[in-house]
Amino acid sequence: MEEIELGMVIHAESLEQLKTVLAAVIGCFDNAAFDLDAGSVLRMRLIDQREGCSAEGTWHGTLTWQVIVAT
């Protein structure tokens, strides 16, 4: 078993779009377990979520996960 941190960055044109996508991704992966081609994810747990806007007006959200993987 191995514990890793996994980061995801999601970009959107509006804050509303970003919040919708972030909620969907969190709903799919928080506390999830699933098989991989080689091994499996025993548990994903959201440990950090941040949102921001670039100078160009594009929104971005960053999700950080603690992932326990069995190989």
PyMOL Python script that loads the backbone (N, CA, C, O; Angstrom):
from pymol import cmd

cmd.read_pdbstr("""\
ATOM      1  N   MET A   1       0.846  -1.182   0.000  1.00  0.00           N
ATOM      2  CA  MET A   1       0.000   0.000   0.000  1.00  0.00           C
ATOM      3  C   MET A   1       0.889   1.242   0.000  1.00  0.00           C
ATOM      4  O   MET A   1       2.005   1.248   0.520  1.00  0.00           O
ATOM      5  N   GLU A   2       0.352   2.264  -0.594  1.00  0.00           N
ATOM      6  CA  GLU A   2       1.057   3.529  -0.668  1.00  0.00           C
ATOM      7  C   GLU A   2       0.047   4.659  -0.527  1.00  0.00           C
ATOM      8  O   GLU A   2      -1.065   4.579  -1.049  1.00  0.00           O
ATOM      9  N   GLU A   3       0.440   5.708   0.181  1.00  0.00           N
ATOM     10  CA  GLU A   3      -0.404   6.893   0.316  1.00  0.00           C
ATOM     11  C   GLU A   3       0.220   8.015  -0.497  1.00  0.00           C
ATOM     12  O   GLU A   3       1.392   8.346  -0.319  1.00  0.00           O
ATOM     13  N   ILE A   4      -0.574   8.601  -1.395  1.00  0.00           N
ATOM     14  CA  ILE A   4      -0.079   9.684  -2.235  1.00  0.00           C
ATOM     15  C   ILE A   4      -1.039  10.867  -2.164  1.00  0.00           C
ATOM     16  O   ILE A   4      -2.180  10.731  -1.725  1.00  0.00           O
ATOM     17  N   GLU A   5      -0.560  12.027  -2.601  1.00  0.00           N
ATOM     18  CA  GLU A   5      -1.426  13.185  -2.798  1.00  0.00           C
ATOM     19  C   GLU A   5      -1.601  13.373  -4.295  1.00  0.00           C
ATOM     20  O   GLU A   5      -0.638  13.309  -5.060  1.00  0.00           O
ATOM     21  N   LEU A   6      -2.830  13.603  -4.699  1.00  0.00           N
ATOM     22  CA  LEU A   6      -3.173  13.793  -6.103  1.00  0.00           C
ATOM     23  C   LEU A   6      -3.833  15.153  -6.250  1.00  0.00           C
ATOM     24  O   LEU A   6      -4.777  15.475  -5.528  1.00  0.00           O
ATOM     25  N   GLY A   7      -3.337  15.947  -7.181  1.00  0.00           N
ATOM     26  CA  GLY A   7      -3.926  17.259  -7.429  1.00  0.00           C
ATOM     27  C   GLY A   7      -4.682  17.279  -8.742  1.00  0.00           C
ATOM     28  O   GLY A   7      -4.244  16.685  -9.728  1.00  0.00           O
ATOM     29  N   MET A   8      -5.814  17.959  -8.755  1.00  0.00           N
ATOM     30  CA  MET A   8      -6.604  18.155  -9.973  1.00  0.00           C
ATOM     31  C   MET A   8      -6.857  19.654 -10.116  1.00  0.00           C
ATOM     32  O   MET A   8      -7.202  20.334  -9.150  1.00  0.00           O
ATOM     33  N   VAL A   9      -6.681  20.150 -11.330  1.00  0.00           N
ATOM     34  CA  VAL A   9      -6.990  21.550 -11.613  1.00  0.00           C
ATOM     35  C   VAL A   9      -8.068  21.567 -12.685  1.00  0.00           C
ATOM     36  O   VAL A   9      -7.933  20.924 -13.726  1.00  0.00           O
ATOM     37  N   ILE A  10      -9.132  22.306 -12.425  1.00  0.00           N
ATOM     38  CA  ILE A  10     -10.268  22.398 -13.339  1.00  0.00           C
ATOM     39  C   ILE A  10     -10.445  23.861 -13.714  1.00  0.00           C
ATOM     40  O   ILE A  10     -10.430  24.739 -12.852  1.00  0.00           O
ATOM     41  N   HIS A  11     -10.613  24.114 -15.004  1.00  0.00           N
ATOM     42  CA  HIS A  11     -10.784  25.476 -15.517  1.00  0.00           C
ATOM     43  C   HIS A  11     -12.204  25.641 -16.051  1.00  0.00           C
ATOM     44  O   HIS A  11     -12.775  24.708 -16.615  1.00  0.00           O
ATOM     45  N   ALA A  12     -12.767  26.829 -15.871  1.00  0.00           N
ATOM     46  CA  ALA A  12     -14.121  27.121 -16.348  1.00  0.00           C
ATOM     47  C   ALA A  12     -14.232  28.596 -16.715  1.00  0.00           C
ATOM     48  O   ALA A  12     -13.428  29.423 -16.284  1.00  0.00           O
ATOM     49  N   GLU A  13     -15.234  28.904 -17.513  1.00  0.00           N
ATOM     50  CA  GLU A  13     -15.450  30.287 -17.942  1.00  0.00           C
ATOM     51  C   GLU A  13     -16.139  31.134 -16.893  1.00  0.00           C
ATOM     52  O   GLU A  13     -15.995  32.357 -16.891  1.00  0.00           O
ATOM     53  N   SER A  14     -16.897  30.492 -15.987  1.00  0.00           N
ATOM     54  CA  SER A  14     -17.604  31.258 -14.961  1.00  0.00           C
ATOM     55  C   SER A  14     -17.484  30.552 -13.613  1.00  0.00           C
ATOM     56  O   SER A  14     -17.216  29.352 -13.549  1.00  0.00           O
ATOM     57  N   LEU A  15     -17.682  31.301 -12.556  1.00  0.00           N
ATOM     58  CA  LEU A  15     -17.643  30.727 -11.210  1.00  0.00           C
ATOM     59  C   LEU A  15     -18.760  29.710 -11.038  1.00  0.00           C
ATOM     60  O   LEU A  15     -18.558  28.676 -10.401  1.00  0.00           O
ATOM     61  N   GLU A  16     -19.921  29.983 -11.587  1.00  0.00           N
ATOM     62  CA  GLU A  16     -21.052  29.046 -11.494  1.00  0.00           C
ATOM     63  C   GLU A  16     -20.712  27.707 -12.155  1.00  0.00           C
ATOM     64  O   GLU A  16     -20.973  26.646 -11.589  1.00  0.00           O
ATOM     65  N   GLN A  17     -20.126  27.764 -13.359  1.00  0.00           N
ATOM     66  CA  GLN A  17     -19.694  26.534 -14.042  1.00  0.00           C
ATOM     67  C   GLN A  17     -18.669  25.785 -13.196  1.00  0.00           C
ATOM     68  O   GLN A  17     -18.760  24.569 -13.029  1.00  0.00           O
ATOM     69  N   LEU A  18     -17.707  26.512 -12.670  1.00  0.00           N
ATOM     70  CA  LEU A  18     -16.658  25.895 -11.868  1.00  0.00           C
ATOM     71  C   LEU A  18     -17.243  25.179 -10.665  1.00  0.00           C
ATOM     72  O   LEU A  18     -16.895  24.030 -10.393  1.00  0.00           O
ATOM     73  N   LYS A  19     -18.126  25.846  -9.945  1.00  0.00           N
ATOM     74  CA  LYS A  19     -18.729  25.236  -8.753  1.00  0.00           C
ATOM     75  C   LYS A  19     -19.531  23.977  -9.102  1.00  0.00           C
ATOM     76  O   LYS A  19     -19.521  23.002  -8.349  1.00  0.00           O
ATOM     77  N   THR A  20     -20.215  24.002 -10.234  1.00  0.00           N
ATOM     78  CA  THR A  20     -20.982  22.835 -10.673  1.00  0.00           C
ATOM     79  C   THR A  20     -20.060  21.653 -10.964  1.00  0.00           C
ATOM     80  O   THR A  20     -20.323  20.532 -10.529  1.00  0.00           O
ATOM     81  N   VAL A  21     -18.980  21.909 -11.701  1.00  0.00           N
ATOM     82  CA  VAL A  21     -18.046  20.839 -12.049  1.00  0.00           C
ATOM     83  C   VAL A  21     -17.322  20.325 -10.802  1.00  0.00           C
ATOM     84  O   VAL A  21     -17.166  19.115 -10.633  1.00  0.00           O
ATOM     85  N   LEU A  22     -16.881  21.232  -9.933  1.00  0.00           N
ATOM     86  CA  LEU A  22     -16.203  20.803  -8.704  1.00  0.00           C
ATOM     87  C   LEU A  22     -17.113  19.910  -7.868  1.00  0.00           C
ATOM     88  O   LEU A  22     -16.671  18.881  -7.356  1.00  0.00           O
ATOM     89  N   ALA A  23     -18.367  20.291  -7.727  1.00  0.00           N
ATOM     90  CA  ALA A  23     -19.311  19.479  -6.944  1.00  0.00           C
ATOM     91  C   ALA A  23     -19.480  18.094  -7.557  1.00  0.00           C
ATOM     92  O   ALA A  23     -19.559  17.102  -6.832  1.00  0.00           O
ATOM     93  N   ALA A  24     -19.537  18.016  -8.885  1.00  0.00           N
ATOM     94  CA  ALA A  24     -19.684  16.719  -9.557  1.00  0.00           C
ATOM     95  C   ALA A  24     -18.447  15.847  -9.361  1.00  0.00           C
ATOM     96  O   ALA A  24     -18.569  14.652  -9.093  1.00  0.00           O
ATOM     97  N   VAL A  25     -17.267  16.430  -9.492  1.00  0.00           N
ATOM     98  CA  VAL A  25     -16.026  15.670  -9.322  1.00  0.00           C
ATOM     99  C   VAL A  25     -15.902  15.188  -7.875  1.00  0.00           C
ATOM    100  O   VAL A  25     -15.553  14.033  -7.630  1.00  0.00           O
ATOM    101  N   ILE A  26     -16.183  16.061  -6.933  1.00  0.00           N
ATOM    102  CA  ILE A  26     -16.119  15.673  -5.515  1.00  0.00           C
ATOM    103  C   ILE A  26     -17.133  14.566  -5.236  1.00  0.00           C
ATOM    104  O   ILE A  26     -16.826  13.611  -4.524  1.00  0.00           O
ATOM    105  N   GLY A  27     -18.321  14.686  -5.785  1.00  0.00           N
ATOM    106  CA  GLY A  27     -19.344  13.652  -5.593  1.00  0.00           C
ATOM    107  C   GLY A  27     -18.919  12.299  -6.133  1.00  0.00           C
ATOM    108  O   GLY A  27     -19.268  11.265  -5.563  1.00  0.00           O
ATOM    109  N   CYS A  28     -18.170  12.293  -7.225  1.00  0.00           N
ATOM    110  CA  CYS A  28     -17.703  11.027  -7.817  1.00  0.00           C
ATOM    111  C   CYS A  28     -16.544  10.406  -7.052  1.00  0.00           C
ATOM    112  O   CYS A  28     -16.488   9.186  -6.899  1.00  0.00           O
ATOM    113  N   PHE A  29     -15.618  11.231  -6.570  1.00  0.00           N
ATOM    114  CA  PHE A  29     -14.367  10.692  -6.066  1.00  0.00           C
ATOM    115  C   PHE A  29     -14.175  10.729  -4.555  1.00  0.00           C
ATOM    116  O   PHE A  29     -13.369   9.955  -4.037  1.00  0.00           O
ATOM    117  N   ASP A  30     -14.879  11.595  -3.825  1.00  0.00           N
ATOM    118  CA  ASP A  30     -14.633  11.669  -2.379  1.00  0.00           C
ATOM    119  C   ASP A  30     -15.102  10.377  -1.714  1.00  0.00           C
ATOM    120  O   ASP A  30     -16.258   9.978  -1.854  1.00  0.00           O
ATOM    121  N   ASN A  31     -14.202   9.740  -1.000  1.00  0.00           N
ATOM    122  CA  ASN A  31     -14.417   8.448  -0.330  1.00  0.00           C
ATOM    123  C   ASN A  31     -14.629   7.296  -1.301  1.00  0.00           C
ATOM    124  O   ASN A  31     -15.196   6.269  -0.926  1.00  0.00           O
ATOM    125  N   ALA A  32     -14.180   7.451  -2.547  1.00  0.00           N
ATOM    126  CA  ALA A  32     -14.345   6.403  -3.556  1.00  0.00           C
ATOM    127  C   ALA A  32     -13.250   5.354  -3.446  1.00  0.00           C
ATOM    128  O   ALA A  32     -12.151   5.625  -2.962  1.00  0.00           O
ATOM    129  N   ALA A  33     -13.570   4.164  -3.901  1.00  0.00           N
ATOM    130  CA  ALA A  33     -12.625   3.061  -4.055  1.00  0.00           C
ATOM    131  C   ALA A  33     -12.915   2.427  -5.407  1.00  0.00           C
ATOM    132  O   ALA A  33     -14.076   2.254  -5.778  1.00  0.00           O
ATOM    133  N   PHE A  34     -11.857   2.077  -6.150  1.00  0.00           N
ATOM    134  CA  PHE A  34     -12.062   1.487  -7.466  1.00  0.00           C
ATOM    135  C   PHE A  34     -10.795   0.768  -7.930  1.00  0.00           C
ATOM    136  O   PHE A  34      -9.695   1.026  -7.440  1.00  0.00           O
ATOM    137  N   ASP A  35     -10.983  -0.138  -8.886  1.00  0.00           N
ATOM    138  CA  ASP A  35      -9.873  -0.899  -9.446  1.00  0.00           C
ATOM    139  C   ASP A  35      -9.175  -0.102 -10.537  1.00  0.00           C
ATOM    140  O   ASP A  35      -9.795   0.699 -11.237  1.00  0.00           O
ATOM    141  N   LEU A  36      -7.870  -0.337 -10.668  1.00  0.00           N
ATOM    142  CA  LEU A  36      -7.051   0.217 -11.741  1.00  0.00           C
ATOM    143  C   LEU A  36      -6.552  -0.936 -12.605  1.00  0.00           C
ATOM    144  O   LEU A  36      -6.735  -2.098 -12.245  1.00  0.00           O
ATOM    145  N   ASP A  37      -5.932  -0.635 -13.730  1.00  0.00           N
ATOM    146  CA  ASP A  37      -5.348  -1.696 -14.549  1.00  0.00           C
ATOM    147  C   ASP A  37      -4.314  -2.486 -13.746  1.00  0.00           C
ATOM    148  O   ASP A  37      -4.227  -3.708 -13.868  1.00  0.00           O
ATOM    149  N   ALA A  38      -3.541  -1.791 -12.937  1.00  0.00           N
ATOM    150  CA  ALA A  38      -2.536  -2.434 -12.091  1.00  0.00           C
ATOM    151  C   ALA A  38      -2.760  -1.973 -10.656  1.00  0.00           C
ATOM    152  O   ALA A  38      -2.246  -0.929 -10.255  1.00  0.00           O
ATOM    153  N   GLY A  39      -3.516  -2.733  -9.887  1.00  0.00           N
ATOM    154  CA  GLY A  39      -3.778  -2.380  -8.499  1.00  0.00           C
ATOM    155  C   GLY A  39      -5.156  -1.786  -8.315  1.00  0.00           C
ATOM    156  O   GLY A  39      -6.051  -1.979  -9.137  1.00  0.00           O
ATOM    157  N   SER A  40      -5.312  -1.054  -7.212  1.00  0.00           N
ATOM    158  CA  SER A  40      -6.605  -0.434  -6.934  1.00  0.00           C
ATOM    159  C   SER A  40      -6.446   0.763  -6.008  1.00  0.00           C
ATOM    160  O   SER A  40      -5.481   0.868  -5.252  1.00  0.00           O
ATOM    161  N   VAL A  41      -7.407   1.649  -6.090  1.00  0.00           N
ATOM    162  CA  VAL A  41      -7.504   2.765  -5.150  1.00  0.00           C
ATOM    163  C   VAL A  41      -8.397   2.275  -4.017  1.00  0.00           C
ATOM    164  O   VAL A  41      -9.560   1.930  -4.229  1.00  0.00           O
ATOM    165  N   LEU A  42      -7.839   2.250  -2.823  1.00  0.00           N
ATOM    166  CA  LEU A  42      -8.611   1.799  -1.674  1.00  0.00           C
ATOM    167  C   LEU A  42      -9.479   2.908  -1.108  1.00  0.00           C
ATOM    168  O   LEU A  42     -10.552   2.658  -0.558  1.00  0.00           O
ATOM    169  N   ARG A  43      -8.992   4.162  -1.255  1.00  0.00           N
ATOM    170  CA  ARG A  43      -9.774   5.298  -0.749  1.00  0.00           C
ATOM    171  C   ARG A  43      -9.193   6.598  -1.267  1.00  0.00           C
ATOM    172  O   ARG A  43      -7.978   6.800  -1.259  1.00  0.00           O
ATOM    173  N   MET A  44     -10.075   7.477  -1.716  1.00  0.00           N
ATOM    174  CA  MET A  44      -9.716   8.858  -2.055  1.00  0.00           C
ATOM    175  C   MET A  44     -10.443   9.759  -1.066  1.00  0.00           C
ATOM    176  O   MET A  44     -11.638   9.597  -0.818  1.00  0.00           O
ATOM    177  N   ARG A  45      -9.706  10.706  -0.509  1.00  0.00           N
ATOM    178  CA  ARG A  45     -10.318  11.630   0.442  1.00  0.00           C
ATOM    179  C   ARG A  45      -9.879  13.042   0.101  1.00  0.00           C
ATOM    180  O   ARG A  45      -8.685  13.322  -0.003  1.00  0.00           O
ATOM    181  N   LEU A  46     -10.852  13.932  -0.074  1.00  0.00           N
ATOM    182  CA  LEU A  46     -10.563  15.333  -0.381  1.00  0.00           C
ATOM    183  C   LEU A  46      -9.942  15.991   0.849  1.00  0.00           C
ATOM    184  O   LEU A  46     -10.515  15.954   1.938  1.00  0.00           O
ATOM    185  N   ILE A  47      -8.756  16.600   0.663  1.00  0.00           N
ATOM    186  CA  ILE A  47      -8.099  17.260   1.795  1.00  0.00           C
ATOM    187  C   ILE A  47      -7.951  18.766   1.602  1.00  0.00           C
ATOM    188  O   ILE A  47      -7.647  19.485   2.554  1.00  0.00           O
ATOM    189  N   ASP A  48      -8.166  19.255   0.363  1.00  0.00           N
ATOM    190  CA  ASP A  48      -8.086  20.699   0.148  1.00  0.00           C
ATOM    191  C   ASP A  48      -8.838  21.072  -1.128  1.00  0.00           C
ATOM    192  O   ASP A  48      -8.818  20.341  -2.118  1.00  0.00           O
ATOM    193  N   GLN A  49      -9.499  22.224  -1.080  1.00  0.00           N
ATOM    194  CA  GLN A  49     -10.226  22.752  -2.243  1.00  0.00           C
ATOM    195  C   GLN A  49     -10.003  24.251  -2.282  1.00  0.00           C
ATOM    196  O   GLN A  49     -10.195  24.946  -1.284  1.00  0.00           O
ATOM    197  N   ARG A  50      -9.594  24.746  -3.450  1.00  0.00           N
ATOM    198  CA  ARG A  50      -9.372  26.183  -3.628  1.00  0.00           C
ATOM    199  C   ARG A  50      -9.954  26.634  -4.957  1.00  0.00           C
ATOM    200  O   ARG A  50      -9.991  25.878  -5.927  1.00  0.00           O
ATOM    201  N   GLU A  51     -10.406  27.879  -4.981  1.00  0.00           N
ATOM    202  CA  GLU A  51     -10.956  28.471  -6.196  1.00  0.00           C
ATOM    203  C   GLU A  51     -10.310  29.821  -6.413  1.00  0.00           C
ATOM    204  O   GLU A  51      -9.962  30.511  -5.455  1.00  0.00           O
ATOM    205  N   GLY A  52     -10.147  30.203  -7.677  1.00  0.00           N
ATOM    206  CA  GLY A  52      -9.564  31.498  -7.970  1.00  0.00           C
ATOM    207  C   GLY A  52      -9.885  31.925  -9.383  1.00  0.00           C
ATOM    208  O   GLY A  52     -10.439  31.165 -10.177  1.00  0.00           O
ATOM    209  N   CYS A  53      -9.522  33.162  -9.677  1.00  0.00           N
ATOM    210  CA  CYS A  53      -9.770  33.735 -10.995  1.00  0.00           C
ATOM    211  C   CYS A  53      -8.459  34.311 -11.522  1.00  0.00           C
ATOM    212  O   CYS A  53      -7.747  35.017 -10.807  1.00  0.00           O
ATOM    213  N   SER A  54      -8.148  34.001 -12.785  1.00  0.00           N
ATOM    214  CA  SER A  54      -6.926  34.531 -13.393  1.00  0.00           C
ATOM    215  C   SER A  54      -7.156  35.973 -13.835  1.00  0.00           C
ATOM    216  O   SER A  54      -8.286  36.461 -13.850  1.00  0.00           O
ATOM    217  N   ALA A  55      -6.087  36.630 -14.186  1.00  0.00           N
ATOM    218  CA  ALA A  55      -6.177  38.019 -14.665  1.00  0.00           C
ATOM    219  C   ALA A  55      -7.004  38.116 -15.942  1.00  0.00           C
ATOM    220  O   ALA A  55      -7.601  39.156 -16.219  1.00  0.00           O
ATOM    221  N   GLU A  56      -7.039  37.034 -16.722  1.00  0.00           N
ATOM    222  CA  GLU A  56      -7.805  37.012 -17.971  1.00  0.00           C
ATOM    223  C   GLU A  56      -9.291  36.740 -17.735  1.00  0.00           C
ATOM    224  O   GLU A  56     -10.090  36.836 -18.666  1.00  0.00           O
ATOM    225  N   GLY A  57      -9.667  36.404 -16.504  1.00  0.00           N
ATOM    226  CA  GLY A  57     -11.067  36.177 -16.187  1.00  0.00           C
ATOM    227  C   GLY A  57     -11.497  34.717 -16.166  1.00  0.00           C
ATOM    228  O   GLY A  57     -12.670  34.425 -15.933  1.00  0.00           O
ATOM    229  N   THR A  58     -10.571  33.799 -16.407  1.00  0.00           N
ATOM    230  CA  THR A  58     -10.882  32.375 -16.361  1.00  0.00           C
ATOM    231  C   THR A  58     -10.827  31.893 -14.911  1.00  0.00           C
ATOM    232  O   THR A  58      -9.907  32.239 -14.170  1.00  0.00           O
ATOM    233  N   TRP A  59     -11.802  31.106 -14.521  1.00  0.00           N
ATOM    234  CA  TRP A  59     -11.850  30.556 -13.168  1.00  0.00           C
ATOM    235  C   TRP A  59     -11.142  29.213 -13.123  1.00  0.00           C
ATOM    236  O   TRP A  59     -11.155  28.457 -14.095  1.00  0.00           O
ATOM    237  N   HIS A  60     -10.527  28.927 -11.991  1.00  0.00           N
ATOM    238  CA  HIS A  60      -9.868  27.638 -11.814  1.00  0.00           C
ATOM    239  C   HIS A  60     -10.106  27.140 -10.391  1.00  0.00           C
ATOM    240  O   HIS A  60     -10.137  27.914  -9.434  1.00  0.00           O
ATOM    241  N   GLY A  61     -10.270  25.857 -10.289  1.00  0.00           N
ATOM    242  CA  GLY A  61     -10.427  25.216  -8.990  1.00  0.00           C
ATOM    243  C   GLY A  61      -9.377  24.136  -8.842  1.00  0.00           C
ATOM    244  O   GLY A  61      -9.091  23.405  -9.791  1.00  0.00           O
ATOM    245  N   THR A  62      -8.805  24.033  -7.662  1.00  0.00           N
ATOM    246  CA  THR A  62      -7.803  23.016  -7.381  1.00  0.00           C
ATOM    247  C   THR A  62      -8.322  22.109  -6.282  1.00  0.00           C
ATOM    248  O   THR A  62      -8.722  22.571  -5.213  1.00  0.00           O
ATOM    249  N   LEU A  63      -8.312  20.818  -6.557  1.00  0.00           N
ATOM    250  CA  LEU A  63      -8.700  19.812  -5.580  1.00  0.00           C
ATOM    251  C   LEU A  63      -7.467  18.991  -5.241  1.00  0.00           C
ATOM    252  O   LEU A  63      -6.732  18.573  -6.136  1.00  0.00           O
ATOM    253  N   THR A  64      -7.239  18.758  -3.962  1.00  0.00           N
ATOM    254  CA  THR A  64      -6.130  17.917  -3.527  1.00  0.00           C
ATOM    255  C   THR A  64      -6.713  16.740  -2.763  1.00  0.00           C
ATOM    256  O   THR A  64      -7.525  16.899  -1.852  1.00  0.00           O
ATOM    257  N   TRP A  65      -6.274  15.559  -3.163  1.00  0.00           N
ATOM    258  CA  TRP A  65      -6.795  14.309  -2.615  1.00  0.00           C
ATOM    259  C   TRP A  65      -5.698  13.543  -1.902  1.00  0.00           C
ATOM    260  O   TRP A  65      -4.543  13.552  -2.329  1.00  0.00           O
ATOM    261  N   GLN A  66      -6.056  12.887  -0.829  1.00  0.00           N
ATOM    262  CA  GLN A  66      -5.214  11.871  -0.215  1.00  0.00           C
ATOM    263  C   GLN A  66      -5.713  10.545  -0.778  1.00  0.00           C
ATOM    264  O   GLN A  66      -6.891  10.212  -0.643  1.00  0.00           O
ATOM    265  N   VAL A  67      -4.820   9.794  -1.405  1.00  0.00           N
ATOM    266  CA  VAL A  67      -5.215   8.558  -2.084  1.00  0.00           C
ATOM    267  C   VAL A  67      -4.401   7.396  -1.521  1.00  0.00           C
ATOM    268  O   VAL A  67      -3.173   7.454  -1.457  1.00  0.00           O
ATOM    269  N   ILE A  68      -5.097   6.354  -1.120  1.00  0.00           N
ATOM    270  CA  ILE A  68      -4.430   5.138  -0.672  1.00  0.00           C
ATOM    271  C   ILE A  68      -4.553   4.125  -1.799  1.00  0.00           C
ATOM    272  O   ILE A  68      -5.653   3.760  -2.213  1.00  0.00           O
ATOM    273  N   VAL A  69      -3.383   3.674  -2.294  1.00  0.00           N
ATOM    274  CA  VAL A  69      -3.320   2.809  -3.468  1.00  0.00           C
ATOM    275  C   VAL A  69      -2.682   1.480  -3.077  1.00  0.00           C
ATOM    276  O   VAL A  69      -1.695   1.441  -2.343  1.00  0.00           O
ATOM    277  N   ALA A  70      -3.261   0.398  -3.579  1.00  0.00           N
ATOM    278  CA  ALA A  70      -2.669  -0.935  -3.426  1.00  0.00           C
ATOM    279  C   ALA A  70      -2.195  -1.391  -4.792  1.00  0.00           C
ATOM    280  O   ALA A  70      -2.938  -1.315  -5.770  1.00  0.00           O
ATOM    281  N   THR A  71      -0.954  -1.866  -4.861  1.00  0.00           N
ATOM    282  CA  THR A  71      -0.413  -2.320  -6.147  1.00  0.00           C
ATOM    283  C   THR A  71      -0.241  -3.824  -6.165  1.00  0.00           C
ATOM    284  O   THR A  71       0.203  -4.383  -7.167  1.00  0.00           O
TER     285      THR A  71
END
""", "prot")
cmd.dss("prot")
cmd.show_as("cartoon", "prot")
cmd.util.cbc("prot")
cmd.orient("prot")
